Amino acid sequence: MTVLDSVVPAMQDTPLVELHRLRRNLGFDGRILAKLDYLLPGFSKKDRAARGVIEDARADGTLSPGQTVVELTSGNMGTGLAIVCGIYGHPFVAVMSRGNSVERARMMRALGAEVVLVDQSPGSQPGQVTGADLALVEERAQALTRERDAFRADQFTRPANPRAHFTGTAPEIWAQSGQGVTAFCDFIGSGGTLGGAARFFAPLGVHCYGVEPEGAEILAGGDISRPDHPIQGGGYAMGNLAHLNPDDLSGFCAVSGTQARDGARMLARHEGIFGGFSGGANLAAALELLNGPERGGTIAIVICDSGLKYLSTDLWEE
């Protein structure tokens, strides 16, 4: 163990845990390995991308010393950016839909961020952020970037996002599993985790799957009639995500909000893993795959963020 200069170098090397107790209780044929990225300093996998985007931009001069950083966020990328920007001396403005949980905004403010909340589109429900809501957030983020002469972190296009998972998340899983992973699945937000991990895994013969909400299955070419869902941080029914290469993917899984809730609750009660909706969605997708094309295999999933970010939602209501 060494003493770190800041929390930034701690944004890597999370544990990988096999879900033995769930296997015993549910009786699925195969193994599920959970990458505990909710244990990162900002309580989510987005710390990796936030670090990569800021460090790359500082290194190539795109981000000037002391320059303001602006980003659209559901709360997780914003939390990571709040930490990294605070360490490196950049004011940070997080632009977020009011549909996201209040814990996310409070955490970002506690870390020194300015949080700009954008009203949801007509007909949207709190806790269910749609692509239309995200479009309003994007519009405000663009305006603030111009007004503040800011650097836009832009997790949806900057290559440092998937690179963080190509060089970090995926090789960590591969080494920790003894090169034993046969499949990987992840809930799609910006596509950075899935895109970067799949670029690493696909040449090794690991099957990679995208996870989308039922009714917002645009990437799979499925049902897009119900874009509202409780799985915050993704599933916005956005096509043509820059970070995803279809050639690296073996397919897609659709999960319902109920499956995601049940998955998160099972992780907490049976494995002591206190994740959020997206981690539950990943578990639900892994179970589907082990009952189908990946039967008998070893599937890695990411526990994307902490259940602490959802205490105001119905995730933990009985």
N, C-alpha and C positions, 0 to 999 in steps of 0.2 A: 504494500500500500504506500502511496506517495501523497504528499500534500499538494492539492491543485491550486493554481493561480486564481481560478474563478470557477463558477458552476458550468461554464461553457464546455470544457473538456469532459464533463460528466454526461454529456448528451450522446451517449453511446453505450455499448456493451451491457445491455439489459439481460436479465436471466431468461432462459428458455425452460418451461416447465411442462412435463407430460401430465395429461389429464387422466390419471389412473382412476380416480374415484368416480368421475363421470362415466368412464368406460365400464366400470363395475356396475354402476347403477342403471345405465342405459343399454349396455350389452352390444355396442357397435363393433363392427369387424374392422379393426385397424387401430391406429394411434393418432392422437391429436396433440401437437406440441404448441404451446402458447408462448409467444414472445411478449414479455411484460413491459411494453413501452409506456404504460401508464405510470411506471416508476421513474421516468425521466424527470428532470427538475420542473418542467412546466406541466407535468402530469399527462403528457401525450406524445405520440410519435412525431408530431409536427415540430418538436424541438430540433430534430435532425435537419429538416428542410430549412427551418429558420436560420440555424447556424450556417448551413451551406450557402444560402442566398446572401446573407450579410457578409460573410467572410470572403466569398468570391467577388462581390461588388467592391468591397474595400480593397482587395488585392489588385483588381484591374482598373481602379480609379473611377468606376461608374458611380460609386457612392463616396462623396467627399467627406472629410472629417467634420463632424458636427451637423451634417445634413439631416433633415427630417426624413423619416421613413413612413410611408402610408401603405396600408394593405387592407383589402377586403378579407374578412375572416368570419368563420362561424364561432370563433373563440379559441380554438386550439393553435392554429398558426399564429394568431395574434398573441397568445400567451408566450409562445416560444420567442417571437420577435420582441415582445416587451422585455424579456430577460436579456436576450443577446444585444438589443439596442441599448439597454441600460448599461450593460457591461462596457460596451464600446463607445458610449457617449453620443448616441443619436436619439433625439426626440422621436417618439413613435406614436402614430395616430392609427388606431384600429377602427375600421368601419364595419359595422355588424348589423344584421337584421334584428329587430325587436322580437322576432320569433324564436331566437335562440335563448337558452336558459340564462337566468339572471346571474348565476354563479360565475359564468364565463366573463361577463362584463366586470363584475366585482373583482375577480382575480386579476384581470388585466390592469384595472385602475390601481389596485394594490401594488402592482409591479411598476407603476409609474407611467403607464400608457394613458393617452387621451382617447377616450372611447366615444365614437359618434354612432348613435343608434338611429337606424333608418326604419320608418314605418313600413309595415308589410303591405303588399298589394291588396286591393279590395277582395274580400272573400277568403283570405288566408287566415289560418288559425295559429295562435301562439303555440310554439313547440313544434310546428310543422312548416319548415322553411322550404318554399318551392323555387323553381327556376325563375319565376316571375319576381319573387322577393329578391333573389340574388341579383337580378338585372337592375333593380333599384339601388341595391348596395353598390354595385359596380359603377353606376352613374355618379353616385356621390363620391366614391373613391377617386374616380377620374377628376372630378371637379376639385377636390381637396389637393390632389397631387399638383394640379396646375396652380392653385392658389398659394400653396406653400413652397412652390419650387422644390418639391420633394422627390425622393427616390421611391419608385413603386416596386415593392417586393415581388408582386405578381407571381404567386405560387402556381398559377395555371400555365405559365409559359416559360419561366426561367429554368434552364436545365439543371441548375444546382439542386432543385427539388428531387427529381428522380435519381440524380447522381448520389445523393445522400443515402439512398436505399440500395443502389447498385454497389456502392463501396462499403456500406455499413450494415444495414438491416439484413440483407440477404446473405452476405458472406458470414456474418455472425451466426445466423441460423444454421448455415451449412456446416460450419466448424463445430458448433455446439451439439448438433445432432449426429456428429460422426459421419457426415455426408450421407445421412440416412433418410432425408426427406424425399418423398416421391411426388408431393403436390403442395401447392401454396394457394391460398385464396385470400382476398382482401376486399373490403367495402370501398367503393369508388367515390372519392371526393374530387380532388384535383387530378387524381390518377397517378400522382407521384410515387407513392409506395408500391402500387401494383406494377406500374411501368418500369421503375428502377429494379425492383426485385425480379420481375419476369425477364428483364434483359440479362440478369445474372443467372437465373435458374434455367431458362429455356434451353440454352446450349448444353446443360448438364442432364437433360432429359426429364426435368421436373415439370409436371403439368401445372400451369398457372390459370386461375379462374378469377374473373371479376364478379363481385357481389353487388347486386342492385336491389332496391326495394320493389316489391310487387306493385305493379301499376305505374312504375317509372323506369321501365326496362328498355331505354332507348338504345343503349349500346348493344344489347342482345337482339335488337329488332323485335322486341316483344310488346307487351301491353304498356301503353303510356297514358291510359285513361284516368289514372289516379296519382297525380304527382305529389299530393300531400301525404306525408308520412312522418312518424316521430323520430326517425333515425337521423339525428342532427349531424352535420358535418359532411354530407354528401347526398347522393341519390337525387341530384337536381334535374335529371332527365336532360342533360346536356350532351350533345353528340360531338364527335371530332375533338376529343381531348388530346392535346398536343403530346402528352407524356406516354400515351398508350400506343404500342405497336401491335396491331392485331395478329401479326405473325408469331408473336411471343406467347399468345394466349391459347389455351385449349378449350375455353368456353366460358359460360356465365352461369351464375346461380341467382335466383330471385327469392328473397325472403320477405315475410310480412313484418309489420311492426310488432305484432304479437309474438312471432318467433324470436325477434330481436330482444324483446323484453324478457321472454322466458329464458333465452340463452344467457343474458346478463345475470338474471337471478340464479340460474343454475351454477354459473361460474362462482358467484359470491357464496352460495350456501354449501356447495359441495367441494370447491377447491380453494376457498378463501381468496379468490381473485376478484377485486372490487372494480370492475370495469364499467364502461358506459354502453349505450345502445349499439354502437358500431362493433364493439367487441362481441356483444351478444349476437349480432347479425353474422359475424364471421364464424362463431361457433355453430350457429344454425346451418350455415352453408357447408361447413365441414362435415356435419352430420349427414346432410343430404348427399354429399359426394361419397361418403363412406357407405351409404346405402345404395349407391349407384356406380358410376364409372371408376371410382377410386377405392372400391371395396378391398379391404385387406392392406391398404397402403398406410403411409405416414404423412399426415397433412399438417403443415405449419400454418398458424394464424397469428395475427397481431392483436393484442389487446390495446386498442388505439388510444384510449384515454380513460380517465378515472371516473368512477361512479360518483365521486364527490361533486362533479360538475352537473349533476342531475338531481340533486336533492329536492329541488323545487318542482320537478316534473312528476309524472305518474310512474316513472320507472320503478320506484321503490314502494309504491302504494300497495297495500294488501287488497 
